[in-house]
Amino acid sequence: MIEVLGEIVCFATAFVSFVYGTLLGLFSGERVYYKRKHRINSKILKGSYPLCFALFSFGFVIINRYFFKENITILLAAFGSSLVLSQAVIFYSVTRSNNREGKIHD
């Protein structure tokens, strides 16, 4: 019973880590839109990208622990997956804000 409760807590922690990482990535792109209308402010993205990467990698370490046995494999898979996911989320948020900017001015 205690093991099941521990697995539920780990799953909830990974889920919350993914949600917060996604929200941080999306809102950093929104802040880029509201701060600068015509060019991307790189300081906002430089500040939010490492935190987004850390949140995603924390969640992926928890998830990959169930699929892999070796620690180095778990860390490499988690860092690779979080790198790709954080890039995709931040790229999506910036392009979404840029597209919205074009629709407003038309």
Secondary structure, DSSP 8 states (H G I E B T S, - for coil): -HHHHHHHHHHHHHHHHHHHHHHHHHHHHHHHHHH-SSS--HHHHHHHHHHHHHHHHHHHHHHHTTT--SHHHHHHHHHHHHHHHHHHHHHHHHHHHHHHHHHHH-
